[in-house]
């Protein structure tokens, strides 16, 4: 079972600044509560550790498959990943100022449909998570700080 999620937010910063911050994947756990860590490897690859229900974690390696400076980053998990996923983030300047950040993600959760249903029961629905993550990203980029809520 594949889950697709698309969300966007407008942030009062330049595409260049937002791209640079996001492109350093090690920054992502600062505003994505479900991520425990991201470690940059070599050759456009990174190692991801995500919090899962019942105090467990899932891990995978991913690679950047498309990188257009200041505009878009796309990635996918590598063979053998706990979570098979692909996604992209784009940074589009708005006419009145600021940047629209659009994130698209598709993944197969561990445990398939059952795993997705269990995650939803624990308040970890992917669309809700991404919405909250983008809200924290906006807050961090515009104010330099994220007001933490219990996760």
C-alpha positions in Angstrom: 0.0 0.0 0.0 1.4 3.3 -1.0 0.7 6.6 0.8 1.0 9.9 -1.0 1.1 13.3 0.7 1.3 16.8 -0.7 1.5 20.0 1.3 2.6 23.5 0.8 3.4 26.6 2.9 4.4 30.2 2.1 7.5 31.3 4.0 8.7 34.9 4.1 12.3 34.0 3.0 14.1 33.7 -0.3 14.1 30.4 -2.3 17.9 30.4 -2.0 17.9 30.6 1.8 15.2 27.9 2.1 16.9 25.6 -0.4 20.2 25.9 1.4 18.7 25.1 4.8 16.7 22.1 3.5 19.5 20.8 1.3 21.5 20.1 4.4 19.3 17.1 5.4 20.9 17.0 8.8 18.7 20.2 9.6 15.5 18.3 8.9 15.1 16.7 12.4 15.2 20.2 13.9 11.6 20.7 12.7 10.4 17.2 11.6 9.5 15.6 15.0 9.2 12.1 13.5 12.8 12.2 12.4 15.4 11.1 14.9 18.4 11.8 12.7 19.7 12.3 9.2 23.3 11.7 8.4 24.9 12.9 5.2 26.9 10.3 3.5 28.8 10.5 0.1 27.6 10.5 -3.5 24.3 12.4 -2.8 23.3 9.7 -0.2 22.1 10.1 3.3 21.0 7.8 6.2 17.7 8.4 7.8 16.4 7.3 11.2 12.6 7.8 11.9 10.7 7.4 15.1 7.9 4.8 14.7 5.0 3.8 17.0 5.6 2.0 20.2 9.1 3.5 20.8 10.6 1.8 17.8 12.6 3.2 14.8 12.9 2.5 11.1 16.1 3.3 9.1 16.9 3.6 5.5 19.4 5.1 3.1 18.2 7.6 0.4 19.8 9.3 -2.6 19.1 12.6 -4.3 17.8 11.8 -7.7 17.2 15.4 -8.9 18.8 18.6 -7.6 18.0 22.0 -9.2 19.8 24.6 -7.1 17.4 27.0 -5.3 14.4 25.4 -7.0 13.9 21.7 -6.2 15.3 18.6 -4.5 14.0 15.1 -5.2 15.0 11.9 -3.4 14.2 8.2 -3.0 15.1 5.4 -0.7 17.6 2.8 -1.8 17.2 -0.9 -2.1 16.7 -2.7 1.2 15.2 0.2 3.0 12.8 -0.3 6.0 10.7 2.4 4.4 10.4 2.6 0.6 9.9 6.3 -0.2 10.3 9.0 -2.7 9.7 12.7 -2.4 10.5 16.2 -3.5 10.5 19.7 -2.2 10.3 22.8 -4.5 10.9 26.4 -3.7 8.9 28.9 -5.8 9.1 32.6 -5.4 5.7 34.3 -4.8 4.8 37.5 -6.7 4.1 39.4 -3.5 7.3 38.2 -1.7 8.2 35.0 0.1 8.5 31.5 -1.2 6.0 28.7 -1.6 7.5 25.5 -0.4 5.8 22.4 -1.8 6.5 19.0 -0.5 5.4 15.8 -2.1 6.1 12.4 -0.5 5.1 8.9 -1.4 6.0 5.9 0.7 5.1 2.4 1.7 4.9 2.2 5.5 6.3 -0.7 7.4 3.5 -3.2 7.8 1.6 -1.9 4.8 -2.0 -1.0 5.4 -1.9 -2.4 8.9 1.1 -0.3 9.8 -0.5 2.8 8.3 -3.7 2.2 10.4 -1.7 1.7 13.6 0.3 4.8 13.0 -2.9 6.8 12.5 -4.2 5.5 15.8 -1.1 6.8 17.5 -1.7 10.3 16.0 1.0 9.9 13.3 -1.0 10.3 10.1 1.4 11.4 7.4 -0.6 14.3 6.1 -1.0 15.7 9.6 2.7 15.1 10.3 3.8 16.9 7.2 1.4 19.8 7.9 2.9 20.2 11.4 6.4 19.8 10.1 5.9 22.6 7.5 4.4 24.8 10.1 7.5 24.4 12.3 9.8 24.9 9.3 8.0 28.2 8.5 8.3 29.3 12.2 12.0 28.3 12.3 12.9 30.1 9.1 10.9 33.3 9.9 11.7 33.6 13.6 14.8 31.5 14.1 13.1 29.4 16.7 10.5 26.6 16.9 8.0 26.5 19.7 8.1 22.9 20.8 5.1 20.9 21.5 5.2 17.5 23.1 5.9 14.8 20.6 
